[in-house]
Amino acid sequence: MKVVLAILRPFIFLTSRLLFRIRFIDAENVPAAGACIITPNHITYADPIWVTIPIHRPVHYMTWDKVFEIPGLGFIARLFGAFPVKLEGTDTAAQREAVELLRQGKPLMIFPEGGRTRTGRVMPFKMGAFRLALTQGVSIIPVTIEGAWQIWPAHKLLPRPGRLTIRYFPAIQVEAVPDEVGNAELKLRARELAKKTHDIVAGPALAAAGGEVTEQPVTLERSV
């Protein structure tokens, strides 16, 4: 995967720069080593590839199994570390793979909305990624993708030129829950962690979509 990324990254970056004027803000917030869970908002099928461009280590991510049926895109997704997850019901195979990757100290990207937004707004976060962070004791890296809705909304077959910004926020440190913590307490902690992460991600995303932001997260304006 490292060789493939080294070859493809400059080409994808140049293409995204020309078509979408892509820029990356604070990508260094993704740790250079060790496990973490990266949690972007989700607008397009290209989101995981865009988020991965400035991260100079292989990132694995769950993506909808139907994506692998799209000619070309599924192939590229696999090259970039994707593995399929079924959105209908509980996919235990995908869960096992996610746990194993984190135990190996690898970064894992999960889209906590559970699917692409159909309105441009950030949807409520599901708790799976946050339960995983709590049981494995790994940090959360919130990421906001801005401008993708204008470029490639869900009802459009192909993207159009625009301006795309990817913001990487400081890690939310997460300690592993003790073994004696019950399922009800784990669910409560996961819900709180999901809300905290959602508030960070949704702030600039709502602003980019023209919505009201009641609480603006602190961001650094140093571009990468």
Secondary structure, DSSP 8 states (H G I E B T S, - for coil): -HHHHHHHHHHHHHHHHHHH--EEE-GGGS-SSS-EEEEE---STTHHHHHHTT--S--EEEEEGGGGGSTTHHHHHHHTTEEEE-SSS--HHHHHHHHHHHHTT-EEE--TTSS--SSSS-----SHHHHHHHHHT-EEEEEEEESHHHHS-TT-SS------EEEE---B------TT--HHHHHHHHHHHHHHHHHHHHHHHHHHTT---SS-------B-
